[in-house]
Every structure is written in structure tokens, then in C-alpha cells.
Amino acid sequence: TAGGYIIVNNMYVVGKTTAGAYVAASVVCTHEPKRQIILNKTEYFCTAHGARFALNGQTLNTVARSSLTVYKTQVNGNILSVTA
């Protein structure tokens, strides 16, 4: 659903933005290597420290100093593919 997400293999957060686009990123925060990144409707958010990241991985606050790893998504019929 729009705004929702799932965690895949405790490595990736895959979600659907409120605008309807599919997105994917690492669940590992760049502030500290904690696996607590979620999709917060329009951005990625670390529940451990409050680091915020744009959907392209760019930092949105000063908690994390480096960008989040994001992945490309592609929909073909009812199959969603995530690639580096």
C-alpha cells in the first residue's frame, strides 16, 4: 500500500511512496551500523537515532554524515525487481 514498506532479509527496506513509486534502500543506517531504517511515507528514517534521508539517499539532517545506499526498482507486470 502507498506509504507502506517491508524489510527483506534484514538487509533492505522496500516500500511504496505516497506518490505510488516503489523505492528500496539498505536498512543499515550510515550514522551507526544499526539495521533500523524504515520508509516514513516520503523519506527514509532511522528509528535508532532520528537520521533522515531523502528517497535518493541524501541526508536530510545532521545526524548521519553520509548518504544512505539506495537501489533501483522496476515493475514488470506484478513483479517488482530491486537492483544495485
C-alpha positions as CSV (number, residue, x, y, z in Angstrom):
1,T,0.0,0.0,0.0
2,A,1.1,3.6,-0.5
3,G,3.3,4.7,2.4
4,G,4.0,1.1,3.5
5,Y,7.1,-0.9,3.5
6,I,8.6,-4.3,4.2
7,I,12.0,-5.4,5.4
8,V,13.6,-8.1,3.1
9,N,16.2,-10.5,4.5
10,N,17.0,-8.0,7.3
11,M,19.1,-6.1,4.6
12,Y,16.7,-4.0,2.5
13,V,13.7,-1.8,3.1
14,V,11.3,-1.9,0.1
15,G,8.3,0.4,0.0
16,K,5.8,2.3,-1.9
17,T,5.8,6.1,-1.5
18,T,2.6,8.1,-1.0
19,A,3.0,9.2,-4.6
20,G,2.9,5.5,-5.7
21,A,6.6,5.0,-6.7
22,Y,8.4,1.9,-5.4
23,V,11.7,2.5,-3.6
24,A,14.4,0.4,-1.9
25,A,17.3,1.1,0.3
26,S,19.7,-0.5,2.8
27,V,18.3,-1.0,6.3
28,V,21.7,-0.1,7.8
29,C,22.0,3.5,8.9
30,T,25.1,5.4,8.0
31,H,25.3,7.1,11.4
32,E,25.9,3.8,13.2
33,P,25.6,0.4,11.6
34,K,22.2,-0.3,13.1
35,R,19.5,-2.1,11.0
36,Q,16.7,0.4,11.8
37,I,16.0,2.3,8.6
38,I,12.3,2.4,7.7
39,L,10.3,4.2,5.0
40,N,8.4,7.1,6.6
41,K,5.9,7.8,3.7
42,T,8.2,10.3,1.8
43,E,11.6,9.7,3.3
44,Y,13.8,7.1,5.0
45,F,14.1,7.3,8.8
46,C,16.4,5.7,11.3
47,T,14.4,4.7,14.4
48,A,17.5,4.4,16.5
49,H,18.9,8.0,16.2
50,G,16.5,10.0,14.1
51,A,18.6,10.2,10.9
52,R,16.6,11.2,7.9
53,F,17.3,10.5,4.3
54,A,15.7,11.6,1.0
55,L,14.4,8.9,-1.3
56,N,17.7,9.3,-3.3
57,G,19.7,8.6,-0.1
58,Q,20.9,12.1,0.5
59,T,21.0,13.1,4.2
60,L,18.2,15.5,5.4
61,N,19.6,16.3,8.8
62,T,22.9,16.4,10.6
63,V,22.6,13.0,12.4
64,A,24.2,11.0,9.6
65,R,27.2,12.3,7.7
66,S,27.0,10.1,4.6
67,S,24.2,9.1,2.2
68,L,22.1,6.0,2.5
69,T,22.6,3.3,-0.1
70,V,19.6,3.2,-2.4
71,Y,18.7,0.6,-5.1
72,K,16.8,0.8,-8.4
73,T,13.3,-0.6,-8.6
74,Q,11.4,-1.8,-11.7
75,V,7.9,-3.1,-12.0
76,N,7.1,-5.6,-14.8
77,G,3.5,-6.7,-14.6
78,N,3.1,-7.9,-11.0
79,I,6.9,-8.4,-10.4
80,L,8.9,-5.9,-8.5
81,S,12.7,-6.1,-9.1
82,V,15.4,-4.4,-7.0
83,T,18.9,-4.0,-8.3
84,A,22.1,-2.2,-7.3
